[in-house]
């Protein structure tokens, strides 16, 4: 029997965290390629991106494989696209470098060890492997194979309005609130830097989150004279505003900049790499993770698109009142269109048979890679904003972003399990 009273902890990191800087750059490149494809009339379904970014002191390295429109390729004096020794087209680095600099600037890095204007940026992108392409491209078939094998999980719980677990939701919210204040140069918050980490320990009673017992916040500060106590005075009002009323009491323990000083931050303080914060990106450890990162990948990669689909289905299951908690697993093989398996766990909170629901999920949504991209409208430049503060629990945007957070399958699900 599941415990009903316990403590659970999740962490988040800000957009200025070294790994998140890399996630942002990688996703800016995904968006850049989709925008360029639209400009020239290239079928967005033919876009391919697997982009990794490394960042350290005043250095950014962007590597990976892509299929891009001609506007992003290097051409010779005769106007023909240049080819490398393997016969693959050579990528023109200029627009990719520009996208990286804009991302770094938007985050707010203008320090001597990492500055958007002076950082050296290497672009080592190359053409997509033909061996991978043959399994993913349509080749005359309606169904397009998955871009890789793997397992993906989706989760939803009736703990927050967005049906996200409370610990990760509020860990994100603390940092979002501080970032907004910092960028607005809102009084003392203007003294903070872009790099920050949060962690909250949530107390559950009778299965419901009711308060926080521990708050951890480490945030970069630009004023070297500030002590931990000074930083706490700056951040405490924002932390309190991010949490539900009554969740912080006299017993709540605070750990603000526990090392005492945090001036050197971002990639200058610690190297960053795309895809190292997958638990921050998803459910804060409250649910399984398949292991694949999201950022820097186009939606033919089921690591990304099927994880979005699994969250979409789980959220709709809970929103439909079919359960209070839902975990959904999907699995795929490279080059194979249909999922190999659909698994549902309602954690003892279900109002319907789990096996029946597994069948219903495949009936209400086409879970092939093409079906997912079409249903959620993923072939567009909507990914940079996913790079920080989680891919889930966000508001769907008018530009089509976070479409997987909609609850428009509720009626279909209710009908399917009758």
C-alpha positions in Angstrom: 0.0 0.0 0.0 1.4 3.4 -1.0 2.4 5.8 1.8 0.1 8.8 2.3 2.4 11.0 4.5 6.0 11.6 3.4 8.6 14.1 2.2 9.6 14.4 -1.4 12.2 16.7 -2.9 12.8 18.1 -6.5 15.3 20.5 -7.9 15.3 23.0 -10.8 17.9 25.1 -12.4 17.6 28.5 -14.1 18.1 29.4 -17.7 21.6 30.6 -16.8 22.8 27.3 -15.4 25.6 26.0 -17.7 23.7 23.0 -18.9 20.6 25.1 -19.6 22.6 27.6 -21.6 23.5 24.6 -23.8 19.9 23.4 -24.0 18.8 26.8 -25.0 21.4 27.2 -27.7 20.6 23.7 -29.1 16.9 24.5 -29.2 17.5 27.9 -30.7 19.2 26.0 -33.6 16.2 23.7 -33.9 13.9 26.8 -34.2 16.3 28.5 -36.6 16.2 25.5 -39.0 12.4 25.3 -38.9 12.1 29.0 -39.6 14.6 28.8 -42.5 12.7 25.8 -43.9 9.5 27.7 -43.9 11.1 30.7 -45.7 12.2 28.6 -48.6 9.2 26.3 -48.8 11.0 23.2 -47.6 8.7 20.5 -46.2 9.2 20.9 -42.4 8.7 17.1 -42.1 12.0 16.7 -43.9 14.0 18.8 -41.3 16.4 16.7 -39.3 18.3 18.0 -36.3 20.4 16.3 -33.6 22.4 19.1 -32.1 24.6 19.1 -29.0 26.2 22.2 -27.4 29.2 22.4 -25.0 30.0 25.6 -23.2 32.9 26.6 -21.0 34.9 29.8 -20.3 34.2 32.1 -23.3 33.8 29.1 -25.6 30.8 27.4 -27.2 31.0 24.3 -29.4 28.0 23.2 -31.4 28.1 19.7 -32.9 25.7 17.2 -34.4 24.0 16.2 -37.6 21.3 18.1 -39.5 19.3 18.3 -42.7 18.8 21.9 -43.5 17.5 24.2 -46.3 20.1 25.6 -48.7 20.0 29.0 -47.0 22.0 27.4 -44.2 24.6 25.8 -46.4 27.9 27.1 -47.6 28.2 27.9 -51.3 31.1 28.4 -53.6 31.7 31.4 -55.9 29.7 29.6 -58.6 26.7 29.5 -56.2 26.8 25.7 -55.8 26.5 24.1 -52.4 30.0 23.0 -51.2 30.4 19.3 -50.3 32.8 17.8 -47.8 35.0 14.7 -48.4 32.1 12.4 -47.8 29.9 14.2 -50.3 27.7 15.8 -47.6 26.8 19.5 -47.9 28.8 21.9 -45.8 26.9 23.9 -43.2 27.4 27.7 -43.2 28.2 28.6 -39.6 27.2 32.3 -39.6 23.5 32.0 -38.7 24.1 29.3 -36.2 26.7 31.5 -34.4 24.3 34.4 -34.5 21.5 32.2 -32.9 23.9 31.2 -30.2 25.0 34.7 -29.4 21.4 35.9 -29.2 20.5 33.1 -26.8 23.4 33.9 -24.5 22.5 37.6 -24.6 18.9 36.9 -23.8 19.9 34.9 -20.8 22.0 37.8 -19.6 25.6 36.8 -19.8 27.9 39.8 -20.1 30.7 38.8 -17.7 34.4 38.6 -18.6 34.5 34.8 -18.5 31.4 34.4 -20.6 30.1 37.2 -22.8 27.6 36.9 -25.7 29.7 39.2 -27.8 33.2 37.8 -27.3 32.8 34.1 -26.7 34.4 32.0 -29.4 31.8 29.8 -31.1 32.7 26.7 -33.2 30.0 25.1 -35.4 30.7 21.5 -36.1 27.4 20.4 -37.6 27.3 18.0 -40.6 24.8 16.2 -42.8 22.6 13.5 -41.3 23.8 9.9 -41.6 22.2 8.2 -44.6 21.9 5.0 -42.5 19.6 6.8 -40.0 17.8 8.7 -42.7 16.7 5.5 -44.6 14.8 4.3 -41.5 13.1 7.6 -40.8 12.2 9.0 -44.2 8.9 8.2 -45.8 10.2 6.4 -48.9 6.7 6.3 -50.4 5.0 5.0 -47.3 2.4 6.9 -45.2 4.1 5.8 -42.0 7.5 7.2 -41.1 9.7 5.3 -38.8 10.9 6.5 -35.4 14.2 8.3 -35.3 15.6 6.0 -32.7 14.7 3.2 -30.4 13.7 3.9 -26.8 11.2 4.2 -24.0 9.3 7.4 -23.1 7.2 8.2 -20.0 4.4 10.6 -19.4 3.0 11.5 -16.0 0.3 13.6 -14.5 -1.0 14.0 -10.9 -3.8 16.0 -9.3 -1.4 18.1 -7.2 -1.3 21.4 -9.0 -3.6 23.2 -11.5 -1.3 22.1 -14.3 -1.4 18.5 -13.1 2.3 18.4 -12.4 3.9 17.1 -9.2 4.1 19.9 -6.7 7.9 19.7 -5.8 9.1 20.2 -9.4 6.4 22.7 -10.2 7.3 25.0 -7.3 11.0 24.5 -7.8 10.6 25.9 -11.3 8.3 28.6 -10.2 10.8 30.0 -7.7 13.4 30.4 -10.4 11.0 31.8 -13.0 9.9 34.4 -10.5 13.5 35.4 -9.7 14.5 35.5 -13.3 11.6 37.8 -14.2 12.5 40.2 -11.4 16.2 40.1 -12.4 15.5 40.8 -16.0 13.1 43.6 -15.1 16.0 45.0 -12.9 13.4 45.0 -10.1 15.1 46.6 -7.2 17.7 44.5 -5.4 16.9 41.5 -7.7 19.0 43.4 -10.3 22.0 42.4 -8.3 21.5 38.8 -9.1 23.2 36.9 -11.9 21.7 34.4 -14.5 22.9 31.2 -12.8 20.8 29.7 -10.1 19.5 26.4 -8.6 16.5 25.7 -6.4 15.3 22.7 -4.5 12.2 22.2 -2.4 11.2 19.5 0.0 7.4 19.1 0.0 5.5 17.6 2.9 2.6 15.3 1.9 -0.3 14.4 4.3 -2.9 12.0 3.2 -1.3 11.9 -0.2 -1.6 15.7 -0.8 1.1 18.4 -0.7 0.6 20.7 2.2 3.8 22.6 2.8 7.6 22.8 2.4 10.1 21.7 5.1 13.3 22.7 3.3 14.1 25.4 0.7 17.5 25.4 -1.0 18.4 28.3 -3.3 21.9 29.1 -4.7 21.9 32.1 -6.9 24.7 34.0 -8.6 25.1 37.6 -7.4 27.0 40.3 -9.3 27.9 42.3 -6.1 30.8 40.5 -4.5 30.2 42.1 -1.1 26.9 40.4 -0.6 26.7 37.7 2.1 24.4 34.7 2.2 22.2 36.7 4.6 22.1 39.6 2.2 21.1 37.4 -0.7 18.3 35.8 1.4 16.9 39.2 2.1 16.7 39.8 -1.7 15.2 36.4 -2.7 12.9 35.6 0.2 10.0 37.8 -0.9 10.1 36.2 -4.4 10.3 32.7 -3.0 7.3 33.3 -0.7 5.3 34.7 -3.6 6.0 31.6 -5.7 4.7 29.2 -3.1 1.1 28.7 -1.9 0.1 30.7 1.1 0.8 28.9 4.3 3.3 26.5 2.9 6.2 28.3 4.6 6.1 28.4 8.4 8.4 28.8 11.3 9.6 25.2 10.9 10.7 25.7 7.3 14.5 25.5 7.0 16.2 27.8 4.5 19.5 27.2 2.7 20.4 30.3 0.7 23.8 30.3 -1.0 25.0 27.8 1.6 28.7 28.0 0.4 28.7 31.7 1.2 29.5 33.2 -2.1 28.4 32.7 -5.7 29.9 35.4 -8.0 31.5 33.3 -10.8 28.6 31.5 -12.5 27.5 30.0 -15.8 29.9 28.2 -18.2 32.8 30.2 -16.8 32.3 28.5 -13.4 31.3 25.1 -14.6 31.2 23.6 -18.1 27.8 23.0 -19.6 26.4 20.3 -21.9 23.1 19.7 -23.7 20.9 17.1 -22.2 22.3 16.8 -18.6 19.2 18.0 -16.8 16.6 15.5 -18.0 14.9 15.1 -14.5 14.6 18.9 -14.2 13.1 18.8 -17.7 10.4 16.3 -16.7 8.9 15.4 -13.3 11.6 16.1 -10.8 12.0 12.4 -10.0 8.4 11.8 -9.2 7.9 9.6 -12.2 10.2 7.4 -14.4 12.3 8.9 -17.2 13.2 6.9 -20.3 16.7 8.4 -20.4 16.6 10.4 -23.6 17.1 14.2 -23.6 14.8 16.5 -25.5 16.7 19.7 -26.4 18.5 19.9 -29.8 16.3 17.3 -31.4 13.7 17.6 -34.1 10.3 15.8 -33.4 11.1 12.8 -35.6 13.2 11.9 -32.6 10.8 10.0 -30.3 12.9 10.9 -27.3 11.2 14.2 -27.6 7.9 13.9 -29.5 6.8 10.6 -27.9 7.7 12.0 -24.4 5.4 14.9 -25.2 2.7 12.6 -26.4 3.0 10.4 -23.3 2.6 13.6 -21.1 -0.3 14.7 -23.2 -2.1 11.4 -22.8 -1.4 11.2 -19.0 -2.6 14.7 -18.5 -5.8 14.1 -20.4 -6.4 10.9 -18.5 -6.3 12.8 -15.2 -8.2 15.8 -16.5 -10.9 13.4 -17.7 -11.3 12.2 -14.1 -10.2 8.7 -15.0 -7.5 8.7 -12.3 -5.8 11.1 -9.9 -2.4 9.9 -11.0 -1.3 8.4 -14.3 2.0 7.1 -15.7 2.1 6.1 -19.3 5.0 4.4 -21.1 5.5 4.2 -24.9 8.3 2.3 -26.6 9.7 2.5 -30.1 12.2 0.9 -32.5 14.2 2.9 -35.0 12.6 2.8 -38.4 9.4 1.3 -37.1 6.3 3.5 -37.0 3.9 2.1 -34.5 4.8 1.9 -30.8 6.0 -1.5 -29.7 4.0 -1.2 -26.4 1.7 1.1 -24.5 1.7 0.7 -20.7 -0.6 2.5 -18.2 -0.2 2.6 -14.4 -2.9 4.5 -12.5 -1.3 3.9 -9.1 -4.5 2.6 -7.5 -6.4 5.8 -8.3 -8.1 4.7 -11.5 -11.7 4.7 -12.3 -11.3 2.5 -15.3 -9.5 -0.7 -16.2 -5.8 0.0 -17.1 -5.8 -2.6 -19.9 -8.9 -1.1 -21.4 -7.3 2.4 -21.2 -4.1 1.1 -22.9 -6.2 0.1 -25.9 -8.2 3.4 -25.8 -5.1 5.5 -25.9 -4.1 4.0 -29.2 -7.6 4.6 -30.5 -7.9 8.3 -29.6 -4.4 9.3 -30.9 -2.2 8.1 -33.7 1.0 7.3 -31.9 3.2 6.9 -34.9 6.0 9.5 -35.1 4.1 11.2 -38.0 0.8 11.0 -36.1 2.3 12.6 -33.0 3.9 15.4 -35.0 0.6 16.0 -36.8 -1.7 15.8 -33.8 0.5 18.1 -31.6 1.6 20.3 -34.6 5.3 19.9 -33.7 7.0 20.8 -37.0 7.5 24.4 -36.2 9.9 26.7 -34.3 8.5 26.3 -30.8 11.4 24.8 -28.9 13.6 27.5 -27.4 11.1 28.4 -24.7 11.1 24.7 -23.6 14.8 24.8 -22.7 14.3 26.1 -19.1 11.8 25.7 -16.3 10.5 22.3 -17.6 8.9 21.0 -20.7 5.7 20.2 -18.8 3.2 22.1 -16.7 3.4 25.2 -19.0 0.7 27.1 -20.7 0.0 26.3 -24.4 1.0 29.3 -26.5 -0.7 30.9 -29.5 2.4 30.0 -31.5 1.6 26.3 -31.0 4.1 25.9 -28.2 3.4 23.4 -25.4 0.5 21.9 -27.4 1.0 18.7 -25.4 -0.3 20.6 -22.3 -3.8 20.9 -23.8 -6.6 18.8 -22.4 -8.6 18.5 -25.6 -8.7 14.7 -25.5 -10.9 14.5 -22.4 -14.2 13.9 -24.3 -12.7 11.3 -26.7 -11.1 9.4 -23.8 -14.3 9.3 -21.8 -16.1 7.9 -24.9 -13.4 5.4 -25.6 -13.5 3.7 -22.2 -17.3 3.5 -21.8 
